[in-house]
Amino acid sequence: MRRIPDSERRARLGRHHGFTTDSDDLAATAHTLVGVHSTDPVSVFLAGAARGAVDSVEGVERTLYEDRTCLRMLGMRRTLFVVPLVNIAAVQRGYTDSFVARERKRFARWLARTDVADDGVSHIDRMTNIVLKLLSDLGEASTRELTSANPELDRRFTPPVGGQTGTLSVGSRVVLLMTAAGLLARTRPLGTWISSQYRYTPMESWIGHPIPEMEPSDARAHLAQGWLEAYGPGSVTDLQWWTGWNLGQTRAALTAINAVEVELDTGPGWVSAEDTEPVTTTEPWAALLPGLDSTPMGWKERDWYLGPHRDRLFDRNGNVGPTVWWNGRIVGGWAQRPDGKIVTEYLEDVSDECRRLVDAERERLAGFLGDTRFTPRFRTPLERELAAF
């Protein structure tokens, strides 16, 4: 059994994640990474810029809203991703459909228990048809516009779950469920590119066809193959965590693609059958990655690239903040201050070459952001410290 040490894993990361290779555009980057994290809308733009896939906000917007070669959709672990169209069926059928089935049942129970409807399932179906009819007239609309257009969609209820004190509109939950199910697509946000308040339109209107059907087992195999090509080698624990599958589904997917077992410094791991050759050290590289970037969120077992810096760079829920990378390892963090200045802090000793390349990345990031000011969706201890000065 071949052994792949941490040093080779870091070399693979640089090559597979677009830091030492040229990327054509955001769609190519999203394909390489299986999907780009988008729960924080800023992440998509800065992830593309960090990998040289785009050099302007307009370039990302063109991919998302004009060329439409990528779709913003709910994916693995209930996380929002920007996914290339070639992968949307695998994401939808390999993970999201099962999530939608669970959420639909839960929402139906909520409606019945809060006396909104005796038959929650039938009520969801009827509200779904109302939304589709409204969008056929409006073309696209925000959730607020939809709920304002119909009093049934605007009906308020308090979810019967522990700790919930606020009310929600029926329409807001219906729209989220429809979007997760692939019936609706998120279009341009309200406001600027850093906003997460989206408009919605029927999926067929946006990409020209429904999300294709695919056998769930085939879809999971497709996702496992993509993950190994981008994030391999990794452990069963890593893949199971990244996908949100159960252990049986994870092992079956690895078997289906004839994944090859290897020995890692931390124990057993897996690589794609097409990716077993050794990877030599790549050219030096540095990167300033945004919070929730797909690279640091690609594995559950992170010591080989994160080291002892978890408490400073992750929040209590496991969300990563802005990070500074050097040759496949996290060596610090960064933040944008209110005046727009990009500041960094190293959490360990680094070479002069590292500092020089990080400074160049900092200047490039500042140029990309221009006059835009933003705050990460999930704030971490180091980011808060740096941004406060």
Contacts in CASP RR format, 6 or more apart in sequence:
PFRMAT RR
TARGET T0000
AUTHOR 0000-0000-0000
METHOD contacts of the structure
MODEL  1
MRRIPDSERRARLGRHHGFTTDSDDLAATAHTLVGVHSTDPVSVFLAGAA
RGAVDSVEGVERTLYEDRTCLRMLGMRRTLFVVPLVNIAAVQRGYTDSFV
ARERKRFARWLARTDVADDGVSHIDRMTNIVLKLLSDLGEASTRELTSAN
PELDRRFTPPVGGQTGTLSVGSRVVLLMTAAGLLARTRPLGTWISSQYRY
TPMESWIGHPIPEMEPSDARAHLAQGWLEAYGPGSVTDLQWWTGWNLGQT
RAALTAINAVEVELDTGPGWVSAEDTEPVTTTEPWAALLPGLDSTPMGWK
ERDWYLGPHRDRLFDRNGNVGPTVWWNGRIVGGWAQRPDGKIVTEYLEDV
SDECRRLVDAERERLAGFLGDTRFTPRFRTPLERELAAF
1 261 0 8 1.000
1 262 0 8 1.000
1 263 0 8 1.000
2 262 0 8 1.000
2 263 0 8 1.000
2 276 0 8 1.000
3 262 0 8 1.000
3 263 0 8 1.000
3 264 0 8 1.000
4 233 0 8 1.000
4 262 0 8 1.000
4 263 0 8 1.000
4 264 0 8 1.000
4 271 0 8 1.000
5 264 0 8 1.000
5 265 0 8 1.000
6 264 0 8 1.000
6 265 0 8 1.000
6 304 0 8 1.000
7 281 0 8 1.000
8 278 0 8 1.000
8 279 0 8 1.000
9 232 0 8 1.000
9 233 0 8 1.000
9 264 0 8 1.000
9 304 0 8 1.000
9 305 0 8 1.000
10 304 0 8 1.000
10 305 0 8 1.000
10 327 0 8 1.000
10 328 0 8 1.000
10 329 0 8 1.000
11 279 0 8 1.000
11 280 0 8 1.000
11 281 0 8 1.000
11 282 0 8 1.000
11 328 0 8 1.000
12 232 0 8 1.000
12 233 0 8 1.000
12 279 0 8 1.000
13 19 0 8 1.000
13 295 0 8 1.000
13 305 0 8 1.000
13 328 0 8 1.000
14 20 0 8 1.000
14 282 0 8 1.000
14 285 0 8 1.000
14 327 0 8 1.000
14 328 0 8 1.000
15 21 0 8 1.000
15 279 0 8 1.000
15 282 0 8 1.000
16 32 0 8 1.000
16 229 0 8 1.000
16 230 0 8 1.000
16 231 0 8 1.000
16 232 0 8 1.000
17 32 0 8 1.000
17 33 0 8 1.000
17 51 0 8 1.000
17 230 0 8 1.000
17 294 0 8 1.000
17 295 0 8 1.000
18 29 0 8 1.000
18 32 0 8 1.000
18 51 0 8 1.000
19 50 0 8 1.000
19 51 0 8 1.000
19 285 0 8 1.000
19 287 0 8 1.000
19 325 0 8 1.000
19 328 0 8 1.000
20 282 0 8 1.000
20 283 0 8 1.000
20 285 0 8 1.000
22 52 0 8 1.000
23 29 0 8 1.000
23 32 0 8 1.000
23 48 0 8 1.000
23 51 0 8 1.000
23 52 0 8 1.000
23 53 0 8 1.000
24 53 0 8 1.000
25 53 0 8 1.000
25 54 0 8 1.000
25 63 0 8 1.000
25 69 0 8 1.000
26 36 0 8 1.000
26 44 0 8 1.000
26 48 0 8 1.000
26 53 0 8 1.000
26 54 0 8 1.000
26 59 0 8 1.000
26 60 0 8 1.000
26 63 0 8 1.000
26 64 0 8 1.000
26 70 0 8 1.000
26 82 0 8 1.000
27 63 0 8 1.000
27 67 0 8 1.000
27 69 0 8 1.000
27 70 0 8 1.000
27 84 0 8 1.000
28 53 0 8 1.000
28 84 0 8 1.000
29 36 0 8 1.000
29 47 0 8 1.000
29 48 0 8 1.000
29 51 0 8 1.000
29 53 0 8 1.000
30 36 0 8 1.000
30 70 0 8 1.000
30 82 0 8 1.000
30 83 0 8 1.000
30 84 0 8 1.000
30 87 0 8 1.000
31 84 0 8 1.000
31 86 0 8 1.000
31 87 0 8 1.000
32 230 0 8 1.000
33 230 0 8 1.000
33 294 0 8 1.000
33 295 0 8 1.000
34 83 0 8 1.000
34 87 0 8 1.000
34 223 0 8 1.000
34 226 0 8 1.000
34 227 0 8 1.000
34 230 0 8 1.000
34 294 0 8 1.000
35 81 0 8 1.000
35 82 0 8 1.000
35 83 0 8 1.000
35 84 0 8 1.000
35 87 0 8 1.000
35 91 0 8 1.000
35 294 0 8 1.000
36 43 0 8 1.000
36 44 0 8 1.000
36 47 0 8 1.000
36 48 0 8 1.000
36 81 0 8 1.000
36 82 0 8 1.000
36 83 0 8 1.000
36 294 0 8 1.000
37 43 0 8 1.000
37 44 0 8 1.000
37 47 0 8 1.000
37 79 0 8 1.000
37 80 0 8 1.000
37 81 0 8 1.000
37 292 0 8 1.000
37 293 0 8 1.000
37 294 0 8 1.000
37 297 0 8 1.000
38 44 0 8 1.000
38 72 0 8 1.000
38 80 0 8 1.000
38 81 0 8 1.000
38 82 0 8 1.000
39 79 0 8 1.000
39 80 0 8 1.000
39 292 0 8 1.000
39 377 0 8 1.000
40 196 0 8 1.000
40 290 0 8 1.000
40 291 0 8 1.000
40 292 0 8 1.000
40 376 0 8 1.000
40 377 0 8 1.000
40 378 0 8 1.000
41 189 0 8 1.000
41 193 0 8 1.000
41 194 0 8 1.000
41 195 0 8 1.000
41 196 0 8 1.000
42 193 0 8 1.000
42 194 0 8 1.000
42 290 0 8 1.000
42 374 0 8 1.000
42 376 0 8 1.000
42 377 0 8 1.000
43 290 0 8 1.000
43 291 0 8 1.000
43 292 0 8 1.000
43 293 0 8 1.000
44 60 0 8 1.000
44 64 0 8 1.000
44 72 0 8 1.000
44 82 0 8 1.000
45 54 0 8 1.000
45 57 0 8 1.000
45 60 0 8 1.000
45 193 0 8 1.000
45 368 0 8 1.000
46 289 0 8 1.000
46 290 0 8 1.000
46 293 0 8 1.000
46 365 0 8 1.000
46 368 0 8 1.000
47 289 0 8 1.000
47 290 0 8 1.000
47 293 0 8 1.000
47 294 0 8 1.000
48 54 0 8 1.000
48 60 0 8 1.000
49 55 0 8 1.000
49 364 0 8 1.000
49 365 0 8 1.000
49 368 0 8 1.000
50 287 0 8 1.000
50 288 0 8 1.000
50 289 0 8 1.000
50 290 0 8 1.000
50 293 0 8 1.000
50 361 0 8 1.000
50 365 0 8 1.000
51 287 0 8 1.000
54 60 0 8 1.000
54 63 0 8 1.000
55 368 0 8 1.000
56 368 0 8 1.000
57 193 0 8 1.000
57 368 0 8 1.000
57 372 0 8 1.000
60 193 0 8 1.000
61 188 0 8 1.000
61 193 0 8 1.000
63 69 0 8 1.000
63 70 0 8 1.000
64 70 0 8 1.000
64 72 0 8 1.000
64 82 0 8 1.000
65 187 0 8 1.000
65 188 0 8 1.000
68 85 0 8 1.000
68 206 0 8 1.000
68 207 0 8 1.000
69 84 0 8 1.000
69 85 0 8 1.000
70 82 0 8 1.000
70 83 0 8 1.000
70 84 0 8 1.000
70 85 0 8 1.000
71 82 0 8 1.000
71 83 0 8 1.000
71 85 0 8 1.000
71 88 0 8 1.000
71 185 0 8 1.000
71 206 0 8 1.000
71 207 0 8 1.000
72 80 0 8 1.000
72 81 0 8 1.000
72 82 0 8 1.000
72 83 0 8 1.000
72 185 0 8 1.000
72 186 0 8 1.000
72 198 0 8 1.000
73 80 0 8 1.000
73 81 0 8 1.000
73 83 0 8 1.000
73 88 0 8 1.000
73 91 0 8 1.000
73 92 0 8 1.000
73 96 0 8 1.000
73 179 0 8 1.000
73 182 0 8 1.000
73 185 0 8 1.000
73 186 0 8 1.000
74 80 0 8 1.000
74 81 0 8 1.000
74 96 0 8 1.000
74 99 0 8 1.000
74 179 0 8 1.000
74 180 0 8 1.000
75 81 0 8 1.000
75 83 0 8 1.000
75 91 0 8 1.000
75 95 0 8 1.000
75 96 0 8 1.000
75 99 0 8 1.000
76 91 0 8 1.000
76 95 0 8 1.000
76 223 0 8 1.000
76 242 0 8 1.000
76 243 0 8 1.000
76 244 0 8 1.000
77 241 0 8 1.000
77 242 0 8 1.000
77 243 0 8 1.000
77 244 0 8 1.000
78 99 0 8 1.000
81 91 0 8 1.000
83 91 0 8 1.000
85 207 0 8 1.000
87 222 0 8 1.000
88 211 0 8 1.000
88 212 0 8 1.000
89 211 0 8 1.000
89 212 0 8 1.000
89 213 0 8 1.000
89 214 0 8 1.000
89 219 0 8 1.000
90 214 0 8 1.000
90 219 0 8 1.000
90 222 0 8 1.000
90 223 0 8 1.000
91 219 0 8 1.000
91 223 0 8 1.000
92 182 0 8 1.000
92 211 0 8 1.000
92 214 0 8 1.000
92 219 0 8 1.000
93 213 0 8 1.000
93 214 0 8 1.000
93 215 0 8 1.000
93 216 0 8 1.000
93 218 0 8 1.000
93 219 0 8 1.000
94 214 0 8 1.000
94 216 0 8 1.000
94 219 0 8 1.000
94 220 0 8 1.000
94 222 0 8 1.000
94 223 0 8 1.000
95 219 0 8 1.000
95 220 0 8 1.000
95 223 0 8 1.000
95 243 0 8 1.000
95 244 0 8 1.000
95 245 0 8 1.000
96 180 0 8 1.000
96 181 0 8 1.000
96 182 0 8 1.000
97 181 0 8 1.000
97 216 0 8 1.000
98 216 0 8 1.000
99 180 0 8 1.000
100 177 0 8 1.000
100 180 0 8 1.000
100 181 0 8 1.000
103 177 0 8 1.000
103 180 0 8 1.000
104 121 0 8 1.000
104 124 0 8 1.000
104 177 0 8 1.000
107 120 0 8 1.000
107 124 0 8 1.000
107 173 0 8 1.000
107 177 0 8 1.000
108 120 0 8 1.000
108 121 0 8 1.000
108 123 0 8 1.000
108 124 0 8 1.000
109 120 0 8 1.000
110 116 0 8 1.000
110 157 0 8 1.000
110 159 0 8 1.000
110 160 0 8 1.000
111 117 0 8 1.000
111 120 0 8 1.000
111 123 0 8 1.000
111 124 0 8 1.000
111 157 0 8 1.000
111 170 0 8 1.000
112 118 0 8 1.000
112 119 0 8 1.000
112 120 0 8 1.000
113 160 0 8 1.000
114 157 0 8 1.000
114 158 0 8 1.000
114 159 0 8 1.000
114 160 0 8 1.000
116 123 0 8 1.000
116 155 0 8 1.000
116 157 0 8 1.000
116 170 0 8 1.000
117 123 0 8 1.000
123 170 0 8 1.000
124 174 0 8 1.000
124 177 0 8 1.000
127 152 0 8 1.000
127 153 0 8 1.000
127 170 0 8 1.000
127 171 0 8 1.000
127 174 0 8 1.000
128 174 0 8 1.000
128 178 0 8 1.000
128 183 0 8 1.000
130 150 0 8 1.000
130 152 0 8 1.000
130 153 0 8 1.000
131 146 0 8 1.000
131 153 0 8 1.000
131 171 0 8 1.000
131 174 0 8 1.000
131 175 0 8 1.000
131 178 0 8 1.000
131 184 0 8 1.000
132 183 0 8 1.000
132 202 0 8 1.000
134 141 0 8 1.000
134 146 0 8 1.000
134 149 0 8 1.000
134 150 0 8 1.000
135 141 0 8 1.000
135 146 0 8 1.000
135 184 0 8 1.000
135 200 0 8 1.000
135 201 0 8 1.000
135 202 0 8 1.000
135 205 0 8 1.000
136 202 0 8 1.000
138 145 0 8 1.000
138 149 0 8 1.000
139 201 0 8 1.000
139 205 0 8 1.000
140 187 0 8 1.000
140 199 0 8 1.000
140 200 0 8 1.000
140 201 0 8 1.000
141 149 0 8 1.000
141 199 0 8 1.000
141 200 0 8 1.000
142 190 0 8 1.000
142 197 0 8 1.000
142 198 0 8 1.000
142 199 0 8 1.000
142 200 0 8 1.000
143 169 0 8 1.000
143 171 0 8 1.000
143 172 0 8 1.000
143 175 0 8 1.000
143 200 0 8 1.000
146 153 0 8 1.000
146 171 0 8 1.000
146 175 0 8 1.000
146 200 0 8 1.000
147 153 0 8 1.000
147 154 0 8 1.000
147 169 0 8 1.000
147 171 0 8 1.000
147 172 0 8 1.000
148 154 0 8 1.000
152 170 0 8 1.000
153 169 0 8 1.000
153 170 0 8 1.000
153 171 0 8 1.000
153 174 0 8 1.000
154 169 0 8 1.000
154 170 0 8 1.000
154 171 0 8 1.000
155 169 0 8 1.000
155 170 0 8 1.000
155 171 0 8 1.000
156 167 0 8 1.000
156 168 0 8 1.000
156 169 0 8 1.000
156 170 0 8 1.000
157 167 0 8 1.000
157 168 0 8 1.000
157 170 0 8 1.000
158 164 0 8 1.000
158 165 0 8 1.000
158 166 0 8 1.000
158 167 0 8 1.000
158 168 0 8 1.000
159 168 0 8 1.000
175 184 0 8 1.000
175 200 0 8 1.000
178 184 0 8 1.000
178 200 0 8 1.000
179 185 0 8 1.000
179 186 0 8 1.000
179 200 0 8 1.000
182 203 0 8 1.000
182 210 0 8 1.000
182 211 0 8 1.000
183 202 0 8 1.000
183 203 0 8 1.000
184 200 0 8 1.000
184 201 0 8 1.000
184 202 0 8 1.000
184 203 0 8 1.000
185 200 0 8 1.000
185 201 0 8 1.000
185 202 0 8 1.000
185 203 0 8 1.000
185 205 0 8 1.000
185 206 0 8 1.000
185 207 0 8 1.000
186 198 0 8 1.000
186 199 0 8 1.000
186 200 0 8 1.000
187 198 0 8 1.000
187 199 0 8 1.000
187 200 0 8 1.000
187 201 0 8 1.000
187 206 0 8 1.000
188 198 0 8 1.000
188 199 0 8 1.000
189 195 0 8 1.000
189 196 0 8 1.000
189 197 0 8 1.000
189 198 0 8 1.000
189 199 0 8 1.000
190 197 0 8 1.000
190 198 0 8 1.000
190 199 0 8 1.000
191 197 0 8 1.000
192 372 0 8 1.000
193 372 0 8 1.000
194 372 0 8 1.000
194 374 0 8 1.000
196 377 0 8 1.000
203 210 0 8 1.000
203 211 0 8 1.000
204 210 0 8 1.000
214 222 0 8 1.000
217 252 0 8 1.000
217 253 0 8 1.000
217 256 0 8 1.000
220 243 0 8 1.000
220 245 0 8 1.000
220 249 0 8 1.000
220 252 0 8 1.000
220 253 0 8 1.000
220 256 0 8 1.000
221 253 0 8 1.000
221 256 0 8 1.000
221 257 0 8 1.000
223 243 0 8 1.000
223 253 0 8 1.000
224 239 0 8 1.000
224 243 0 8 1.000
224 250 0 8 1.000
224 253 0 8 1.000
224 254 0 8 1.000
224 256 0 8 1.000
224 257 0 8 1.000
224 259 0 8 1.000
225 257 0 8 1.000
225 272 0 8 1.000
226 272 0 8 1.000
227 239 0 8 1.000
227 242 0 8 1.000
227 243 0 8 1.000
228 234 0 8 1.000
228 239 0 8 1.000
228 257 0 8 1.000
228 259 0 8 1.000
228 270 0 8 1.000
228 271 0 8 1.000
228 272 0 8 1.000
228 275 0 8 1.000
229 272 0 8 1.000
229 274 0 8 1.000
229 275 0 8 1.000
231 238 0 8 1.000
231 242 0 8 1.000
231 298 0 8 1.000
231 299 0 8 1.000
232 270 0 8 1.000
232 271 0 8 1.000
232 272 0 8 1.000
232 275 0 8 1.000
233 262 0 8 1.000
233 264 0 8 1.000
233 269 0 8 1.000
233 270 0 8 1.000
233 271 0 8 1.000
234 264 0 8 1.000
234 269 0 8 1.000
234 270 0 8 1.000
234 271 0 8 1.000
234 299 0 8 1.000
234 301 0 8 1.000
235 264 0 8 1.000
235 266 0 8 1.000
235 267 0 8 1.000
235 268 0 8 1.000
235 269 0 8 1.000
235 270 0 8 1.000
235 301 0 8 1.000
236 247 0 8 1.000
236 250 0 8 1.000
236 251 0 8 1.000
236 254 0 8 1.000
236 268 0 8 1.000
236 269 0 8 1.000
236 270 0 8 1.000
237 300 0 8 1.000
237 301 0 8 1.000
238 298 0 8 1.000
238 299 0 8 1.000
238 300 0 8 1.000
238 301 0 8 1.000
239 245 0 8 1.000
239 250 0 8 1.000
239 253 0 8 1.000
239 254 0 8 1.000
239 270 0 8 1.000
240 246 0 8 1.000
240 247 0 8 1.000
240 250 0 8 1.000
241 299 0 8 1.000
241 300 0 8 1.000
242 297 0 8 1.000
242 298 0 8 1.000
242 299 0 8 1.000
242 300 0 8 1.000
243 249 0 8 1.000
243 250 0 8 1.000
245 253 0 8 1.000
254 270 0 8 1.000
257 272 0 8 1.000
257 273 0 8 1.000
258 273 0 8 1.000
259 270 0 8 1.000
259 271 0 8 1.000
259 272 0 8 1.000
259 273 0 8 1.000
260 270 0 8 1.000
260 271 0 8 1.000
260 272 0 8 1.000
260 273 0 8 1.000
260 276 0 8 1.000
261 268 0 8 1.000
261 269 0 8 1.000
261 270 0 8 1.000
262 268 0 8 1.000
262 269 0 8 1.000
262 270 0 8 1.000
262 271 0 8 1.000
262 276 0 8 1.000
263 269 0 8 1.000
264 304 0 8 1.000
265 304 0 8 1.000
266 301 0 8 1.000
266 303 0 8 1.000
266 304 0 8 1.000
282 327 0 8 1.000
284 326 0 8 1.000
284 327 0 8 1.000
284 353 0 8 1.000
284 354 0 8 1.000
284 357 0 8 1.000
285 325 0 8 1.000
285 326 0 8 1.000
285 327 0 8 1.000
285 328 0 8 1.000
285 357 0 8 1.000
286 324 0 8 1.000
286 325 0 8 1.000
286 326 0 8 1.000
286 327 0 8 1.000
286 354 0 8 1.000
286 357 0 8 1.000
286 358 0 8 1.000
286 360 0 8 1.000
286 361 0 8 1.000
287 324 0 8 1.000
287 325 0 8 1.000
287 361 0 8 1.000
288 322 0 8 1.000
288 323 0 8 1.000
288 324 0 8 1.000
288 325 0 8 1.000
288 334 0 8 1.000
288 342 0 8 1.000
288 344 0 8 1.000
288 358 0 8 1.000
288 361 0 8 1.000
288 362 0 8 1.000
288 365 0 8 1.000
289 295 0 8 1.000
289 296 0 8 1.000
289 322 0 8 1.000
289 323 0 8 1.000
289 325 0 8 1.000
290 321 0 8 1.000
290 322 0 8 1.000
290 376 0 8 1.000
291 319 0 8 1.000
291 320 0 8 1.000
291 321 0 8 1.000
291 322 0 8 1.000
291 323 0 8 1.000
291 376 0 8 1.000
291 377 0 8 1.000
291 378 0 8 1.000
292 319 0 8 1.000
292 320 0 8 1.000
292 321 0 8 1.000
292 376 0 8 1.000
292 377 0 8 1.000
292 378 0 8 1.000
293 320 0 8 1.000
293 323 0 8 1.000
295 325 0 8 1.000
296 302 0 8 1.000
296 305 0 8 1.000
296 306 0 8 1.000
296 320 0 8 1.000
296 323 0 8 1.000
296 330 0 8 1.000
297 320 0 8 1.000
299 305 0 8 1.000
302 310 0 8 1.000
305 328 0 8 1.000
305 329 0 8 1.000
305 330 0 8 1.000
306 313 0 8 1.000
306 329 0 8 1.000
306 330 0 8 1.000
307 329 0 8 1.000
307 330 0 8 1.000
309 330 0 8 1.000
309 332 0 8 1.000
309 347 0 8 1.000
309 348 0 8 1.000
311 381 0 8 1.000
312 333 0 8 1.000
312 347 0 8 1.000
312 380 0 8 1.000
312 381 0 8 1.000
312 382 0 8 1.000
313 320 0 8 1.000
313 321 0 8 1.000
313 323 0 8 1.000
313 330 0 8 1.000
313 332 0 8 1.000
313 333 0 8 1.000
313 347 0 8 1.000
313 380 0 8 1.000
313 381 0 8 1.000
313 382 0 8 1.000
314 320 0 8 1.000
314 321 0 8 1.000
314 380 0 8 1.000
315 321 0 8 1.000
315 378 0 8 1.000
315 379 0 8 1.000
315 380 0 8 1.000
315 381 0 8 1.000
317 378 0 8 1.000
319 377 0 8 1.000
319 378 0 8 1.000
319 380 0 8 1.000
320 380 0 8 1.000
321 333 0 8 1.000
321 376 0 8 1.000
321 378 0 8 1.000
321 379 0 8 1.000
321 380 0 8 1.000
321 382 0 8 1.000
321 383 0 8 1.000
322 333 0 8 1.000
322 334 0 8 1.000
322 335 0 8 1.000
322 376 0 8 1.000
322 380 0 8 1.000
322 383 0 8 1.000
323 330 0 8 1.000
323 332 0 8 1.000
323 333 0 8 1.000
323 334 0 8 1.000
324 330 0 8 1.000
324 331 0 8 1.000
324 332 0 8 1.000
324 333 0 8 1.000
324 334 0 8 1.000
324 344 0 8 1.000
324 346 0 8 1.000
324 358 0 8 1.000
325 331 0 8 1.000
326 350 0 8 1.000
326 354 0 8 1.000
326 357 0 8 1.000
326 358 0 8 1.000
327 354 0 8 1.000
330 347 0 8 1.000
331 346 0 8 1.000
331 347 0 8 1.000
331 348 0 8 1.000
331 350 0 8 1.000
331 354 0 8 1.000
332 344 0 8 1.000
332 345 0 8 1.000
332 346 0 8 1.000
332 347 0 8 1.000
332 348 0 8 1.000
332 382 0 8 1.000
333 344 0 8 1.000
333 345 0 8 1.000
333 347 0 8 1.000
333 382 0 8 1.000
333 383 0 8 1.000
333 386 0 8 1.000
334 342 0 8 1.000
334 343 0 8 1.000
334 344 0 8 1.000
334 345 0 8 1.000
334 362 0 8 1.000
334 383 0 8 1.000
334 386 0 8 1.000
335 342 0 8 1.000
335 343 0 8 1.000
335 382 0 8 1.000
335 383 0 8 1.000
335 384 0 8 1.000
335 385 0 8 1.000
335 386 0 8 1.000
335 387 0 8 1.000
336 342 0 8 1.000
336 343 0 8 1.000
336 369 0 8 1.000
336 373 0 8 1.000
336 374 0 8 1.000
336 387 0 8 1.000
337 343 0 8 1.000
337 386 0 8 1.000
337 387 0 8 1.000
337 389 0 8 1.000
338 373 0 8 1.000
338 387 0 8 1.000
340 366 0 8 1.000
340 369 0 8 1.000
340 373 0 8 1.000
341 366 0 8 1.000
342 362 0 8 1.000
342 365 0 8 1.000
342 366 0 8 1.000
342 369 0 8 1.000
343 386 0 8 1.000
343 389 0 8 1.000
344 358 0 8 1.000
344 362 0 8 1.000
344 386 0 8 1.000
345 382 0 8 1.000
345 385 0 8 1.000
345 386 0 8 1.000
347 382 0 8 1.000
350 358 0 8 1.000
375 387 0 8 1.000
376 383 0 8 1.000
END
